[in-house]
Amino acid sequence: MKRINYVDPIIGTVGDEQEQSTHGGGKTHPGAAYPFGMVQLSPDTTTSGDNGTGYNYCQSTIEGFSFNHMSGIGWYGDLGNLQIMPIVGETDLRSGSNEEVPFNKGTLGWKSPFSHENEVAGAGYYSVFLDRYKIKAEATVSCHTGMLRFTYPKSKESGLIFNFSRRIAGRADVESVSISGNRIEGTITCSPLGGGFGRGHGGIGYKLYFCLELSKEPKFTRFFENEAFLDESITCLTGEDLHLLAYFDTEENEEILVKCGVSYVDIEGAVNNLNTECAHFDFDRLRNEAEAAWENALGCITVQGSNETDLTLFYTCLYHTLLDPRTMTDCDGRINCVLDGGFISNYNHRTMFSGWDVYRSEFPLLTLIDPECVNDTVKSLLNIAIFKNSSLPRWELMGIDSKCMVGDPGLIVMADAYLKGIDKFNYSLAYEMCLASALALGEQCGTAFNSLHPEYSQYKDSAFVKNSLSETLEFLMADYAMAKLAIALDESEAAKYFIERVGTYKSNYNKELGFMCPRDENGNFLSVKDEYDTVGCVESNIFQQSWFVPYDIKGLCELFGKERAISLLERLFEEADFTRLWNEAYNHSNEPCHNLTHYFNELGLPRRTQYWTRRVQKEAYRLGAFGFCGNEDVGQLSAWYALSAIGFAQVCMCDSRYFINTPLFQKSVLRLNPKYHSCEIAPTFTVECDKDPNEYPYIKAMKLNGKPLEQYCISFKEITGGGKLEICLTK
């Protein structure tokens, strides 16, 4: 059985306005994608609300297919450019489901009803039947190109609508398009003024260049703007609401194909990407190549098990972790973003770094299965930081730090990579940039430095952020990363400084409340109603956020009192409904709670880690569109599942230990990379259980490469040295 046959991109495709009010939306898209590819060719059901991918499983019409999408995000999303919709007959000149650009004249729009029964989604392929037009639409991709195949009925009014102004959570600012025979080229310019991420508050701007070709030359084409046709003689145009209608005569079941290369550098890059990867109109060939690429990519982990649901969830989650950070580099090695172009020969520049989310599980997983991606990502973040003389980005998109969420996750990911030997970047310069960030320096290299850390003296002196518990604990986590990095680089003075700062986390413990608590600028605790209060917390409450001291779990529990801490942890899980969008107790749908199941290992209660981890695996993840308990968060929610399914969690970045839980599968094999991993014993690392983990959920004994393993953790070095972890299970 091929691994790709277990990938179901429909899982998690619910967005805003979901039918089941108690359940969150994963906000993923079902379309055709390539491993870490530039193109995600996916259907759009809407341009409205907090539907960040443009697709919501709960909706019943499709407005088109566009060439770039984010996956698993909130904050209204972005991209969704170059939308194409096949039609038959006359139609209104708006989609009918784009609330960002309302009707002036029309009523129904060009959108078409569809049925999920006629929808097929897989790794590298998507298809759907458009009921209104009786057209079968199919999509597939390469890394930098996408191809659509439309199968039409017999008609003299078969057409294609090209929506060049479309953008999720907004609209493009300016579009420039030229037509020559069956080729269409152009530029789509997007800025924060047009909306996008955070409806413009994310500050995202970019230019998408495209070159597309049609397999059949249209009998005529005509531009339209603002729901009005322009002169039919126009073949080159620049506008703010640019669309194009192309008409064909078609026979019954005639196929018309659209192939397109995209670039974020220039038109020449788009043309070259198309010619390099898709110099043909062979849809099935491109689909087979995409599926082969996915089969190889998913081969980073091979699992064996008898539970079909577990296999589907595992490979679907692994699929999601391999979507981002995606390439921004053209086939010829050029990039653009904020870096002003230029040839980059030694790495693949990447984008879509959801730092606050993905540093917790996705990057610990990627360091094992794709360290090249980690190294590329660190280089990408570092180059952006150098260009802007700033901290490494917190939430990066298109070379821009949207600064969404809190903390300094870029620093943490960089430090963790270096400490694991994933260091084929300028780590001396990275250290200097991160040191300037952590110290909130006002100047670096003779120019103004932009740090994510607060610059006021109270924070620098006392190591807490006034009125914010979440920011305090996140920045202390970054300080811990700096301490570990400084030690590794023999920077003893800096190491001492950051170790002392990290220890101040205890000052945030409010004995009267019995939990961590935010403080005002004078260090006094804020008034808090109880542990469920959200004051000073980001996407969390006091109960959830109080546990975020992953670098000193034992010390934290001493503050609570060990027995009380264990009791509170149990209560945290017992009060939770793991299927829900939001819990006041353990809340798997958001990151502050991730990896708390593994705290029990550190407290000498590994059986409780095994119990609660299994509960979360089985209840927070399910098949179908409602399969994720919350936003998938650009791979993080999926990575937690994939990593725990093979038996691990790295509870604290920059601490090389991976804490052990009972695997979901009887056997898992990780493919190692000798360029970054020692592979001292073997080129693979195998986790093998003596019984079916679904029937025997607890660990009785373990051996690592034939020797008894007493502790319920294993180091990164031990995993990447290769070999075998043998687990004896019991009930």
C-alpha positions in Angstrom: 0.0 0.0 0.0 1.4 3.4 -1.0 1.8 6.0 1.7 0.0 8.6 -0.4 -3.1 6.5 -0.4 -3.5 7.3 3.3 -3.3 11.1 2.8 -6.7 12.8 3.0 -6.5 16.5 2.6 -10.2 16.9 3.3 -9.3 16.4 7.0 -9.4 19.8 8.8 -11.0 21.8 5.9 -13.6 23.6 8.1 -13.2 27.3 8.5 -15.5 30.1 9.9 -19.2 29.6 10.1 -18.8 25.9 10.9 -21.9 23.8 11.3 -20.9 22.3 14.6 -20.5 25.1 17.1 -18.6 23.1 19.6 -15.9 22.1 17.1 -13.1 24.2 15.7 -12.0 24.5 12.1 -8.6 23.2 11.0 -8.7 25.8 8.2 -6.7 23.6 5.8 -7.2 23.5 2.1 -7.9 20.3 0.0 -6.1 21.3 -3.2 -3.1 20.0 -5.1 0.2 20.8 -3.4 3.8 19.7 -3.7 6.2 19.0 -0.8 7.3 22.5 0.3 6.2 23.8 -3.1 5.6 27.3 -4.2 2.2 26.4 -5.8 -0.9 25.2 -3.9 -3.6 24.9 -6.5 -6.8 24.7 -4.6 -10.6 25.3 -4.9 -12.1 28.5 -3.4 -15.6 28.4 -1.9 -15.5 31.9 -0.6 -13.6 35.2 -0.1 -15.1 36.2 3.2 -14.9 35.8 6.9 -12.1 34.0 8.8 -11.7 31.4 6.0 -8.0 31.8 5.6 -7.6 29.2 2.8 -10.5 30.4 0.8 -12.1 27.0 1.3 -14.7 25.9 3.9 -16.1 22.4 3.8 -19.4 23.7 5.2 -20.1 25.8 2.1 -21.7 24.4 -1.1 -20.4 26.5 -4.0 -17.1 27.0 -5.7 -16.0 30.3 -7.1 -12.8 29.2 -8.7 -9.3 27.7 -8.4 -6.3 29.8 -7.3 -2.6 29.1 -7.4 -1.3 30.0 -3.9 -2.8 29.3 -0.5 -1.8 29.3 3.2 -2.8 26.3 5.2 -4.2 26.0 8.7 -4.2 29.6 9.6 -6.5 32.2 11.2 -6.3 36.0 11.1 -8.3 35.9 7.8 -5.4 34.5 5.8 -3.8 35.8 2.6 -2.7 34.8 -1.0 -5.4 33.1 -3.1 -4.2 34.9 -6.2 -4.8 34.2 -9.9 -8.2 32.6 -9.6 -9.6 30.7 -12.6 -13.2 29.5 -13.1 -14.6 27.4 -16.0 -18.1 28.3 -17.1 -20.7 27.6 -19.8 -22.9 30.3 -21.1 -23.4 33.9 -19.9 -22.9 34.7 -16.2 -22.6 37.7 -13.8 -19.2 39.3 -13.7 -18.6 38.7 -10.0 -18.1 35.3 -8.3 -21.1 35.8 -6.0 -19.2 34.7 -2.9 -16.6 37.4 -2.5 -17.7 39.7 0.2 -14.5 41.8 -0.1 -15.8 43.1 -3.5 -19.6 43.2 -3.5 -21.9 43.2 -6.5 -22.8 46.4 -8.4 -25.1 44.7 -11.0 -25.2 40.9 -10.5 -27.2 38.7 -8.2 -26.1 35.1 -8.6 -22.5 35.4 -9.7 -20.4 32.8 -11.6 -20.0 30.4 -8.6 -21.2 26.8 -9.1 -22.9 24.4 -6.6 -21.0 21.2 -6.0 -21.3 18.0 -4.0 -18.6 16.6 -1.7 -19.6 13.2 -3.1 -18.1 14.3 -6.4 -14.9 15.7 -4.8 -11.6 13.8 -4.7 -8.6 15.1 -2.8 -5.2 13.5 -2.5 -1.5 14.2 -2.3 -0.8 16.3 -5.5 -4.2 16.0 -7.0 -7.7 17.4 -6.6 -10.9 17.1 -8.7 -14.6 18.2 -8.4 -17.7 18.3 -10.6 -19.2 21.7 -11.0 -23.0 21.0 -11.1 -24.0 24.3 -12.7 -21.8 24.0 -15.7 -21.5 20.2 -15.9 -17.7 20.5 -15.9 -15.2 18.2 -14.3 -12.4 20.3 -12.9 -9.0 18.7 -12.0 -5.8 20.2 -10.5 -2.2 19.0 -10.1 1.1 20.7 -9.5 4.9 20.6 -9.6 7.0 22.7 -7.3 6.7 26.0 -9.2 3.8 25.3 -11.6 0.2 24.1 -11.6 -2.1 22.6 -14.2 -5.9 22.6 -14.4 -7.8 20.2 -16.6 -11.5 21.1 -17.4 -13.7 18.6 -19.2 -16.6 20.5 -20.8 -19.9 19.5 -22.3 -20.7 20.3 -25.9 -21.2 24.1 -26.2 -20.4 27.1 -28.3 -20.3 29.1 -25.0 -17.6 27.3 -23.0 -15.4 29.7 -21.2 -12.8 30.6 -18.6 -12.9 33.5 -16.2 -9.6 34.8 -14.9 -9.9 36.8 -11.8 -6.6 38.7 -11.4 -7.7 41.0 -8.6 -8.7 38.3 -6.2 -6.9 38.0 -2.8 -8.0 36.3 0.4 -9.1 38.7 3.1 -8.8 41.6 0.7 -8.0 42.3 -2.9 -5.0 42.9 -5.1 -4.0 46.6 -5.5 -2.8 46.6 -9.2 -2.8 43.9 -11.9 -1.0 44.1 -15.2 -1.9 41.5 -17.9 -1.0 40.8 -21.5 -2.4 38.3 -23.9 -0.8 36.7 -27.0 -2.5 33.8 -28.6 -2.9 31.1 -26.0 -0.4 32.7 -23.5 -1.3 35.1 -20.7 1.4 36.8 -18.6 1.1 39.3 -15.9 1.9 40.7 -12.5 -0.4 40.9 -9.4 0.7 43.5 -6.8 -0.6 43.1 -3.3 0.1 45.5 -0.4 -1.3 45.9 3.2 -3.6 48.6 1.8 -5.5 45.9 0.0 -6.0 43.8 3.1 -4.6 40.2 3.4 -3.1 38.8 6.6 -4.9 40.4 9.5 -6.9 42.4 7.0 -3.8 44.5 6.4 -2.5 44.6 10.0 0.0 41.9 9.2 1.8 44.3 6.9 2.2 41.7 4.1 3.0 42.9 0.6 4.3 41.1 -2.5 4.2 40.7 -6.3 3.2 37.5 -7.9 4.4 37.0 -11.5 2.7 34.4 -13.7 2.9 32.9 -17.1 0.1 30.7 -18.2 -0.7 28.8 -21.4 -4.0 27.3 -22.7 -4.0 24.0 -24.5 -6.5 25.5 -27.0 -6.5 29.1 -28.3 -9.7 30.9 -27.4 -12.0 32.1 -30.2 -12.1 35.4 -28.4 -11.0 37.1 -25.2 -12.3 40.2 -23.5 -11.2 42.1 -20.4 -13.7 43.4 -17.8 -13.5 45.6 -14.8 -16.1 46.6 -12.2 -18.6 44.2 -13.9 -18.3 45.9 -17.3 -16.7 44.6 -20.4 -13.9 46.7 -22.0 -13.1 47.1 -25.7 -12.5 43.7 -27.2 -9.4 44.8 -29.0 -7.4 45.3 -25.8 -4.7 42.7 -25.3 -2.6 44.5 -22.7 -4.0 46.2 -19.6 -3.2 47.5 -16.1 -6.0 48.0 -13.6 -7.3 47.6 -10.1 -10.1 45.2 -10.7 -8.9 43.2 -13.7 -10.6 40.1 -15.1 -10.6 38.3 -18.4 -13.1 36.1 -20.1 -12.0 33.6 -22.8 -14.6 31.7 -24.9 -14.3 28.4 -26.8 -16.3 26.0 -28.8 -16.2 22.6 -27.2 -17.3 19.1 -28.1 -18.8 16.7 -25.6 -16.1 15.7 -23.0 -13.5 18.0 -24.6 -10.6 18.8 -22.3 -9.1 22.3 -22.1 -6.0 22.6 -20.0 -4.4 25.6 -18.3 -0.8 25.4 -17.1 0.9 28.1 -15.2 4.3 28.9 -13.8 4.6 31.5 -11.0 7.5 33.5 -9.5 8.0 36.1 -6.8 11.0 37.5 -8.7 9.9 38.5 -12.2 8.1 37.4 -15.4 11.2 35.8 -16.7 11.3 33.7 -13.6 7.7 32.6 -14.1 8.4 31.7 -17.7 11.5 29.7 -16.8 9.7 27.9 -14.0 7.0 26.9 -16.5 9.4 25.8 -19.2 11.7 23.9 -16.7 9.0 21.9 -14.9 6.0 21.8 -17.3 7.0 22.1 -20.9 4.0 20.0 -21.9 0.2 19.6 -21.5 0.3 16.1 -20.1 -1.8 16.3 -17.0 -1.5 12.7 -16.0 2.3 12.9 -16.3 2.5 15.9 -14.0 0.1 14.2 -11.6 2.2 11.1 -11.5 5.3 13.1 -10.8 3.6 15.0 -8.0 2.4 11.8 -6.4 5.9 10.3 -6.8 7.4 13.3 -5.0 4.9 12.9 -2.2 5.6 9.2 -1.9 9.3 9.9 -1.5 8.7 12.8 0.9 6.4 10.8 3.1 9.0 8.0 3.1 10.9 10.0 5.8 8.8 7.9 8.2 7.5 4.5 7.4 5.0 3.1 9.9 3.3 -0.3 10.3 0.0 -0.8 12.0 -3.3 -2.5 11.8 -5.5 0.5 12.5 -6.6 2.2 9.2 -7.8 5.3 11.0 -4.4 5.8 12.7 -2.6 5.3 9.4 -4.8 7.9 7.6 -4.4 10.4 10.4 -0.6 9.8 10.6 0.2 10.3 6.9 -2.3 13.2 6.5 -0.6 14.9 9.5 2.8 14.1 8.1 1.6 15.6 4.7 0.6 18.8 6.4 4.0 19.2 8.1 5.7 18.9 4.7 3.8 21.8 3.2 5.6 24.7 4.9 8.0 26.5 5.2 7.7 26.5 1.4 10.2 27.5 -1.3 10.5 31.1 -2.5 13.4 30.3 -4.8 12.9 30.0 -8.5 14.3 27.2 -10.6 17.3 29.4 -11.6 18.2 30.0 -8.0 16.9 33.5 -7.7 14.8 34.9 -4.8 13.1 38.3 -4.1 11.0 39.0 -1.0 12.6 41.8 0.9 16.1 40.8 -0.2 16.1 42.7 -3.5 16.6 39.7 -5.6 19.9 38.0 -6.5 21.2 34.5 -7.0 21.3 32.2 -4.0 23.2 29.0 -4.7 23.8 27.4 -1.4 20.3 27.1 0.1 16.6 27.2 -0.7 15.0 30.4 0.6 11.7 29.6 2.4 8.7 31.4 3.6 5.6 30.8 5.9 7.2 30.6 9.3 4.5 30.5 11.9 7.1 30.7 14.7 5.0 30.9 17.9 3.2 27.8 16.8 5.7 25.6 15.0 8.7 25.8 17.3 7.0 23.5 19.8 6.5 20.3 17.7 7.0 20.9 14.0 10.6 21.9 14.1 11.5 19.2 16.6 10.0 16.8 14.1 11.7 18.5 11.0 15.1 18.3 12.7 14.7 14.5 12.6 13.1 14.0 9.2 14.2 17.0 7.1 17.1 18.9 8.7 17.8 20.5 5.3 14.5 22.3 5.6 15.4 23.5 9.1 18.8 24.8 7.9 17.2 26.6 5.0 14.6 28.1 7.2 17.2 29.5 9.7 19.2 30.9 6.8 16.1 32.5 5.4 15.1 34.1 8.7 18.7 35.2 9.3 18.9 36.9 5.9 15.7 38.8 6.6 17.0 39.8 10.0 20.3 41.1 8.5 18.4 43.0 5.8 16.1 44.7 8.3 18.7 44.8 11.2 16.2 43.2 13.4 15.3 40.1 15.4 14.7 36.9 13.4 11.1 37.1 12.3 8.4 35.9 14.7 5.7 35.1 12.1 7.2 35.5 8.6 5.3 35.6 5.3 6.8 36.8 2.0 9.9 38.0 3.8 7.9 40.2 6.1 7.5 39.7 9.8 3.8 40.1 10.6 4.8 40.0 14.3 1.7 38.0 15.0 1.7 36.4 18.5 4.5 36.9 21.1 8.0 35.8 22.0 11.1 35.3 19.9 10.6 31.9 18.3 13.1 32.5 15.4 15.8 32.7 18.1 14.7 29.5 19.7 14.6 27.6 16.4 18.0 28.9 15.4 19.6 27.9 18.7 18.0 24.5 18.7 19.2 23.8 15.2 22.8 24.8 16.1 22.8 22.7 19.2 21.7 19.7 17.1 24.5 20.2 14.6 22.2 21.6 12.0 24.6 24.5 11.6 25.4 25.1 7.9 24.6 28.8 8.3 26.6 31.7 9.7 26.0 30.9 13.3 28.4 33.5 14.6 26.4 36.2 12.9 23.2 34.5 13.9 24.4 34.6 17.5 25.2 38.3 17.3 21.8 39.1 15.8 20.0 37.0 18.4 22.0 38.5 21.2 21.0 42.0 20.1 17.4 40.8 20.0 17.5 39.3 23.5 19.2 42.3 25.0 16.8 44.6 23.1 19.7 46.7 21.8 18.7 50.0 20.2 21.6 49.8 17.8 23.5 47.1 16.0 26.3 47.5 13.4 26.0 51.2 13.7 22.3 51.5 12.7 19.0 51.2 14.6 18.1 47.7 15.6 14.5 46.5 15.8 14.1 44.0 18.6 11.0 41.9 19.4 11.9 42.1 23.1 10.7 45.1 25.1 13.2 48.0 25.3 12.1 49.6 28.6 14.5 49.3 31.5 12.1 47.5 33.8 12.0 44.5 31.5 15.8 44.5 31.0 16.4 44.8 34.8 13.7 42.5 36.1 13.0 40.0 33.3 9.2 40.4 33.1 6.8 42.1 30.8 4.4 44.3 32.6 0.8 43.1 32.5 1.6 40.1 30.4 2.3 36.6 31.8 2.4 35.0 28.3 5.0 37.5 27.0 7.1 37.1 30.1 7.2 33.3 29.9 7.8 33.3 26.1 10.7 35.7 26.4 12.2 33.7 29.3 12.0 30.6 27.0 14.1 32.6 24.4 16.5 33.6 27.2 16.9 29.9 28.0 17.7 29.3 24.3 20.3 32.1 24.5 21.8 30.6 27.6 22.2 27.2 26.0 23.6 28.7 22.8 26.1 30.9 24.7 27.3 27.9 26.6 27.9 26.0 23.4 29.8 28.9 21.9 31.9 29.4 25.0 30.4 32.8 25.6 30.6 32.4 29.4 29.6 36.0 30.4 26.5 35.9 28.2 25.7 32.4 29.5 25.8 33.5 33.1 23.6 36.5 32.3 20.8 34.5 30.6 20.9 31.6 33.1 20.3 34.2 35.9 17.4 35.7 33.9 15.8 32.4 33.3 15.7 31.6 37.0 13.5 34.7 37.6 10.5 32.8 36.3 9.8 31.9 39.9 9.1 35.6 40.7 5.9 35.3 38.6 4.4 32.7 41.0 1.6 34.2 43.1 1.4 32.2 46.3 -2.0 33.6 47.2 -3.5 32.6 43.9 -1.4 29.4 43.7 -0.5 30.0 40.0 1.7 32.1 37.9 0.3 35.6 37.5 1.0 38.8 35.4 2.6 41.7 37.2 2.3 45.5 36.8 5.3 47.7 36.1 6.2 47.8 39.8 6.2 44.1 40.1 2.8 43.8 41.9 0.5 41.0 40.9 -2.5 42.0 38.9 -5.9 41.3 40.3 -7.0 37.9 39.0 -10.4 36.3 39.6 -9.2 32.7 39.5 -7.0 30.4 37.4 -9.4 30.5 34.5 -9.0 34.3 34.1 -7.4 35.3 30.8 -5.9 38.6 32.1 -2.3 38.9 30.8 -2.6 35.8 28.7 -2.4 35.3 24.9 -4.8 32.7 23.5 -4.8 31.0 26.9 -5.7 31.5 30.6 -3.8 31.5 33.9 -4.4 27.7 34.4 -3.0 26.9 31.0 -0.1 29.4 30.8 1.2 28.7 34.3 2.8 25.5 33.1 5.0 27.1 30.5 8.4 26.6 32.1 9.4 23.6 30.0 13.1 24.0 30.8 12.5 23.5 34.6 9.5 21.3 35.1 10.7 20.0 38.4 11.5 23.5 39.7 8.1 24.7 38.6 6.3 21.9 40.4 8.3 22.7 43.6 6.6 26.1 43.5 3.2 24.4 43.3 4.2 21.7 45.7 4.9 18.4 43.9 1.7 16.6 45.0 -0.4 19.6 44.3 1.2 20.0 40.9 0.4 16.4 39.9 -3.1 16.9 41.1 -3.5 20.1 39.1 -2.1 18.5 36.0 -4.6 15.6 36.3 -7.4 18.1 36.8 -6.2 20.1 33.8 -6.7 17.0 31.6 -9.8 15.6 33.4 -11.7 18.8 32.9 -11.0 19.0 29.2 -13.1 17.8 26.2 -10.3 17.2 23.7 -12.7 17.4 20.7 -13.6 21.0 21.3 -12.4 24.2 19.7 -11.7 25.7 23.1 -11.3 24.5 26.7 -10.6 26.4 29.9 -8.6 23.4 31.0 -6.2 21.5 28.7 -6.7 23.1 25.3 -5.1 21.1 22.5 -6.5 23.4 19.9 -3.9 26.0 20.9 -0.2 25.9 21.4 0.4 26.9 25.1 -0.8 23.5 26.2 1.1 21.4 23.7 3.5 18.9 25.2 2.0 19.1 28.7 1.1 15.4 28.5 4.8 14.6 28.7 5.4 16.6 31.9 4.5 13.5 33.9 7.6 11.8 32.6 9.7 14.3 34.3 7.7 13.9 37.5 8.3 10.1 37.6 4.9 9.2 36.3 5.5 8.0 32.8 2.3 5.9 32.8 0.2 9.1 33.1 2.1 10.5 30.1 1.2 7.4 28.2 -2.4 7.6 29.2 -3.1 11.2 28.5 -1.1 11.3 25.3 -3.1 8.4 23.9 -6.4 10.2 25.0 -5.4 13.3 23.0 -4.3 11.3 20.0 -7.6 9.4 19.8 -10.0 12.3 20.7 -8.4 15.5 19.4 -7.8 14.0 15.9 -10.5 12.4 13.8 -11.3 11.6 10.2 -13.3 14.1 8.0 -13.5 17.8 7.6 -14.0 18.3 11.3 -10.9 16.1 12.1 -8.9 18.8 13.8 -9.9 20.3 17.1 -8.7 23.7 16.1 -6.5 25.6 13.6 -3.9 23.3 12.1 -1.5 26.2 12.5 0.8 25.7 9.5 1.9 22.2 10.5 2.1 22.4 14.3 -1.1 20.5 15.2 -0.2 17.8 12.7 3.4 17.6 13.8 2.4 17.0 17.4 0.4 14.0 16.3 3.1 12.6 13.9 5.8 13.0 16.5 3.8 11.4 19.3 2.6 8.7 17.0 6.1 7.4 16.7 6.6 7.8 20.4 8.1 11.2 21.2 7.8 14.8 22.2 10.6 17.4 22.5 9.1 19.1 25.5 11.7 22.0 25.5 13.5 23.3 22.5 17.3 23.5 23.1 17.0 20.6 25.5 18.1 17.6 23.4 15.8 15.2 25.2 12.8 13.7 23.4 10.4 12.4 26.0 8.9 9.0 25.3 5.2 8.0 25.1 3.6 4.8 23.9 3.7 4.8 20.0 0.6 4.4 18.0 2.3 1.9 15.7 3.9 -1.4 16.2 6.9 -0.3 14.1 8.1 3.0 12.8 11.3 3.7 10.8 12.8 7.1 10.5 15.0 7.8 7.4 18.0 9.8 8.6 20.1 12.3 6.7 23.9 11.6 6.8 24.6 15.2 5.9 23.3 16.4 9.2 22.9 13.2 11.3 25.8 11.1 12.5 24.1 7.7 11.4 26.8 6.2 13.6 25.0 2.9 14.1 22.6 2.9 11.1 21.1 5.1 8.4 17.6 4.7 10.0 16.1 4.8 13.5 13.5 2.2 14.3 10.9 2.2 17.1 9.5 -1.3 17.5 6.9 -2.6 20.0 6.5 -6.2 20.8 2.7 -6.0 20.8 -0.1 -3.9 19.1 -0.1 -0.5 21.0 -3.8 -0.2 20.4 -4.4 -3.2 22.6 -1.4 -2.7 25.0 -1.1 1.0 25.7 1.5 1.0 28.5 5.3 0.6 28.5 6.7 -2.2 30.6 10.4 -2.0 29.6 12.6 -0.6 26.8 15.9 -1.3 25.2 18.0 1.1 23.1 20.3 -0.8 20.7 20.1 -3.8 22.9 20.8 -2.1 26.2 18.1 -1.5 28.9 16.7 2.1 28.8 15.5 3.1 32.3 14.7 6.8 31.6 11.6 7.7 29.6 13.6 10.0 27.3 16.1 9.7 24.5 18.5 12.3 23.1 18.6 13.8 19.6 22.1 12.4 19.2 20.9 8.9 20.1 18.0 9.0 17.7 20.1 10.4 14.8 22.9 8.0 15.4 20.5 5.3 14.1 19.6 2.0 15.5 16.6 0.6 17.3 14.4 1.4 20.3 12.6 -1.8 21.4 9.5 -1.3 23.6 7.8 -4.1 25.6 4.2 -3.2 26.1 1.6 -4.2 28.7 -2.1 -3.4 29.6 
